[in-house]
């Protein structure tokens, strides 16, 4: 897994590529936690290039959501591949996340 980080306004965007393994999910948690400690509150996880998520790693996504929420922010998902969307729906994870297919719309939604 590779993660590129960028910022659009007050939103920190994580572009995630590859397979999210259990070990990678710990890396994602550390990265989001560090960003939160630096004062960032709004996170957008771009999953467009994620090819697979190991089952044990799904908790990292909900952890990111809860961390943001607990600190007055939000965590949203962008560009979910169909297979990943189906898995997240099956685990009822999609019920908590706002999801988007357009980055500009996703970023604008943080202001609402």
C-alpha positions, 0 to 999 in steps of 0.5 A: 500500500502507498499513501500520498497526502494532499490538502484541499482547503481544510480537508486532508486527502489521502490517496491510497493505492494497492492492497490494504493489509492488516499491517498497512492498516496500522500505518494508516492509523498512525498517519491519520493520528499524526495528522489529527495531532497536528490539528487536522480534523477533516479527512477524505480517503480516496480509495480509487486505486485500492485493489483489495482490503484484507478483512482485518483491515476494515477496522482501520477505516472505521477507526479513522471515522471515529477519530475524526468525529471525536475531535469535531471533524469528519472522515469521508470516502472517495471513489470506492471501487465496486468490489470494495463498496460491496464489501463495506456494505456487507459489513455495514461500514457504509452506513456511517460514511458519506461517500463521493465520486467527485473530489470537489463535491466531497471537499465542499461537503465538509463545509456543510 
